[in-house]
């Protein structure tokens, strides 16, 4: 029985590590995109304001360029990974949050040992689709203060 428990734990660790590596790669892409806006995404709280400005540009551009839903989700994954990693680096990691894959949406999300889930990728998608009503700055501040 102990072997099964160890194998089960190993699988979770491997998935978490894989998702974390993927998030890091997405962050590198987000940081590159931000340079086109003369923004420095450096994982600081200030950089979330810069991220909001970038997302505002893309949100306003959607009606003109009419990207596919798949393209919008790709963008949400890139910038949502950055949002999530910034949240981890600025307090959630210390509270034992980590990336897991949500089976219903098939997207990575952050989960704490207490079971609380935070969905930065979904939030960025909503920001792109719904506009400033889904501001990522307020989402970031609320999540870090609440938890």
BELQUIFEN-V184858 format. One line per field, one symbol per residue. phi: phi as a letter, one per 30 degrees, with the letter a starting at -180 (. if undefined). psi: psi as a letter, one per 20 degrees, with the letter a starting at -180 (. if undefined). burial: + if it has 24 or more other ideal C-beta (glycine too) atoms within 12 Angstrom, else -. Layout:
phi: ???
psi: ???
burial: ???
This chain:
phi: .dddddddddddddddddddddddddddddddedddchccdbicdeddddeeddddeddddedddhddddddddddddddddeddddddckdddcidadbcdddchbdbcbcddjdcbcdddddeddddciddcedddedddddddc
psi: hhghgggghggggggggghgggggghghgghgghhhjkqoojjrhhhhgggggghgghghighgilqrhghghgghgghhgggghhgghkhhghjkqrprpphgikqqrpqrhiipppmhghghghgggibihlphghggggghhh.
burial: ---------------+--++-+++-++--++-++----+-+-+-+-+++++++++++++--+---------+-+++++++++++++++++-+----+++++-----++++++----+++++++++++++----++++-++--++--+
